[in-house]
Amino acid sequence: MKSQTKILVIGANGQLGTVLIGALQKKYGVENVVGSDLTRKDNFYGIFEIADATHQDRIQELVSKYQITQIYHLAAILSARGEENPLQTWEINMKTLFVVLEVSRRNAIDKVFYPSSIAVFGNDAPLHQTPNNAYLNPATVYGMSKAAGENWAQYYFERYGLDVRSIRYPGVIGYQSLPGGGTTDYAVAIYHKAVLHEEFTCFLEKDTTLPMIFMADTIRATLELMDAPKERIKTRTSYNIAGVSFSPIEVVQEIRKLYPEFKVNFIPDFRQDIAASWPKSIDDSAAARDWGWKPEYDLKMITQTMIQKLKEKYKTGSRNLEISPC
């Protein structure tokens, strides 16, 4: 009999998983959180299991071994990287989701978290204050997989009563890990380059405004959603959440207040077309109404925190990290 919360985080090595693991360990205890991914990071603290999330038997094994009650399914191939191999992206993103949903259904898992993305929106969605119920016609395979995943999450809730909860993340900005292949990742890499006093090449046009969110707000939103009483979760596809919208040139201007000589080149590539199909701002009133969501970090606070934390990171010997101009 399951008597306490036991959590499995699939995709623990990613940008979000790296930070979420620590937050969950702090909340529930290190002994009650299991991280899993294809490989183990040298600096991982806590319980870790190597697992391929496309293998249902392996995920079932972990659920049984640790008497798991909640699953956070974070594994996915992201937008920009996904366009390099569309069929593989679809297969992996969907197969891993079906594995999690089926294992959760068969084992009466209490709650499942499935992250979605603003990539689900396409050219038919309003660009400003995009509503939660906007029409979805994503322009990338990653977005297509997330939109399909939202519908499957709702299906498993309505058909089987599985408590699946989801957030559509904007671009996530954090100092804890390197960019992971997303279209919004310029807003992470740019701070690394500034702190290293290196020139930065941005793959988006300077005035391309996109919704972003700081990692601290991201983690807080995720935990608040999962903590909310079941009856308050009215959206069973995915909730919009907003942080702050800005363009690359606005980030540069903020960074130059601290690094006046910071040099940036704007050389748009295929990711500009992806970004152009995404919203410029998000209406997150449904999340605010249902479970009290409210962001805390604006661009100034994000920049100050990123610079401070990355300076500390590189000062302690991480200067050999390789930052791509993604």
N, C-alpha and C positions, 0 to 999 in steps of 0.2 A: 504494500500500500504506500502511495506517495504522500509523504507528510510535510515536506518542505520544498521550496523552490529550488530546482536544479536546472541550470541553463546550459544549452549547447549553442555555441556561436560558430556558424559555418562561414568560412571566409575570414578568419580572424586576422590574417596578415595584411588585409587591405587598409586603405586610408581610414575608413570608418571603423572597421573591426579593431584596429590597433588601439584606438582610444576607447571604444565602447567596452572592450574587455575590462579595462581598468575601472571604468565607472560601475560596471556590473559586479566586479569583485568587491569594490568598496561598499556597494549596497547590500549584496547577498553573502559575501564571504568568499575568499579565494577558493575554498574547498567546494563551493557550490557552482562554479562556473568552469565549463570545459571549452577550450578553444580548439578549433580544427581548421586545417588547410592542407594544401598539397605538400608543403614543407614546413619545418619549424624554424622560426627565427631564433638566432643565438641568444637574443636578449629577452625572449618571452618569459614572463613570470607566471607561474601557476600550472594548472593541469592542461596538457596539450596532447592531442591525438592527430596523427597524420591520417587524412581521409580524403578520398576523391568523392565529391558530392554527387557525381553521376552514378555511383554504385549504391543502390538502395540497401543491399545487404550490410554494407559497412556503416551507413548511417543508422540502420536498425540496431546493429551491434552496439554502437555508442549510446543510443537511447536506452537500451536494455541494461548495459553495463553500469551506467551512471544514474538510472532511474530519472531520466530527463522529464521535466514538466513544461519547459518553455524552449522554443527554438528561434534563434535569430538567424535568418538565412540571408547572408550578405554576399555570397559568391556570385559573380557575374563578370562577363566581359563588357567593358564600358564602351561608350559611343564612338570615339575616334578610333580606338584600337579595333573595335568590332567591325568597322567598315573595311578593314584590311582583309577580313575573312568572314563575309556575311553568313554563310551557311553554318560554319562552325559556331559562330556567335549565337545564332538562333538555337542550334542543337544543344549547346551547353547551357545557355540561360534557361531554356524551357525544361530540359531534362532534369536539371538540378532542382528546379521548382517543383516538378511533379514528384520527385523523390521525397522532398520535404513534406509536401501535402499528404502524400499517401502514408508515409511513416507516421506523421502526426495524427492522421485520421485513425489508423489502425491501433495506435497506442494511447488514444484519448489524451493527447497533449493539451494542456490547459490553454496556452497562447502561442501563436506564431507571429513573428514579425517579418514582413516582406517589404524591403525598400523599393519604392518606385522613383520616378524622376520627372523633371520638367521635359525630358526628352519624349514623353508621350504626346506632347502637343505638337501640332504641325501648322501648316499655313492657314488652315481654316479656323484656328483658335484666335480669339482677340489677343493682340500683342500687349495691350495694357490692361492691368488688373484682370488677368486671365482667371475666369471663375472655375470653381471645382468641377462643375458639370459641363465644361467646354467640350466640343466635339474633338475626338482624338483621331488624327491622321498623321502619325509620326513619320519623320523623314529618314530615320536610321533604323537598322535592324535592332539595335539596342533599345530604341524607343518602342519599336513594334513588340519586342519581347516583354517589355515592362507593361505596355498597354494590355497585352494578352494576359499577362500575369495578374494584373488587377482584376480582370474579369474572372479568372480562375479562383482567385482569393474569395471573391464574392460568391461564386458558385459553391465552393466548399463550405462557406458559412451557411448559405441557404439550404443546401442539400444535406449536409452532414452535421451542421452546427459547430464546425471547427472555427474557433475564435482567431481568425487571421486579421491582423491590423497592419496598416500600411501608411507610409508618408511619401509624397512626391518631393524628393529633395531638390533644391536648387543646386548651383555649384557650391561645393563644400570647400572651405578654406581652413587649413590647419597646418601647424608647424611640426606635428608629431611624425609625419612620414612624407615620402616623396610623392610627386604626382603619379596617378595610376592609369593614365590613358584616356581621360575624359576631355571633352571639348572645353570645359571651363577651367582646366588645370593651369592655364597661363597665370591665373590669379594666385596660385601657390608658387609656381616656379619663379615668378617675377620677384618675389621677396627674397628668395635664396640668392638670386643674382645680385640684388641690391646690397645685401649684407656682405657678399663676397667681393664687392666692388668690380663686378664684371658686367659687360654689356649684355643686354637682353634682346632677343628677337621674338616678337609676338606674332602668332599665326592668325590673329584676328585684326580687323580694321580698328583703328583707335577709338572710334565712336560707337562700337558695338555694345549696346547696353544689355546686360543679362542679370537675372536674379541670382544672388549669392547668399550664402549663410556661413557664419563662423562656426568652427567645430564645436565650441562650447555650447552654442545655441542648438546645434544639431543633436548633440548627445542629450541635452536636457529635453528637447522636443520628443525624442524617441522614448526616453524613460517616462515622460509625462503621459504619452499616448498609451504605453503599455500598462501604466499604473491606473489609468482611468477605469471606473466601473464599466462593466460590459454594456449595461443599458444606455450609457452615454455615447457609445460609439455608433453614430447614425450612418456613417459612410463606410461601406464595406468594399469599395474598390480601393481608393487611396485618398488621403487628405493632402490638399495643397498646404504648404507652409512657406512663409516669406521671411527673408532676413532683410537684406538691403540690395537694391539694384544699382549697378554702376558699370561704366565702360572702362576699357584698358587705359585710356588717357587720364581718366579720373584717378585711377590707382597710381599712375606715374606721378601725377601732380601731388598726391598725398605723400608718396615716397620721397619726392624731391624736397619736401619740407625738412626731411632728415638727411637726405643724400642729394644735395643740389646738383652734383655732377653726374648723376645716374643717367646712362645713355640707353635708349630704347629704339629699336628698329621695328617698323610695322610691315611685315611681309605676309599677307593673307594667303592661306592655302585652302585645301578642301574643307577644313573645319569651319571656315567662314560661312560656307553654305549651310552647314549644320546649324550654326549659331543663329543665322538669319531666320531660320524657321521656328526658333524658340521664342517664348514670351520675353518681354522686357520688364514686366512686373507681374506679381502674382496676388490674387485675391485669396487670402487665407482666413476669411471670416468664418467658414465652417469649423475649422480647427479651433478658432478662438471661442466660438459659441459652444462647441461640444465638450472640449476638454481644457479650455483656458489658455490656449497657446498665445504667447507674446514674445517677440524677439527682443534681445537686449543690446546686441553689438551693431554699431554703425561702421562706416568705412574708416573713420578716424580711429576708432577703438580697435578695429581689426588690424590696421596698419601698425599702430603703436605696439600692440601685443605681438604681432608676427615678427617685427624687427627685434624687439627685446628678446623674445624666446629663441630666435634663430641666432642672434649674436651669442647668446649663452651656449647654444648647441655647438656652434663652430669653434668657440673658444675652448671647449672641452675636448677637442680632437676630432670632430666630424668633418673637417674641411675637405677630406678626400671624397665626399659624396659627389656622385656624378649627376648633374642636373641637366636634363635635356630641354631644348627650347620648345617643349610641348605646350 
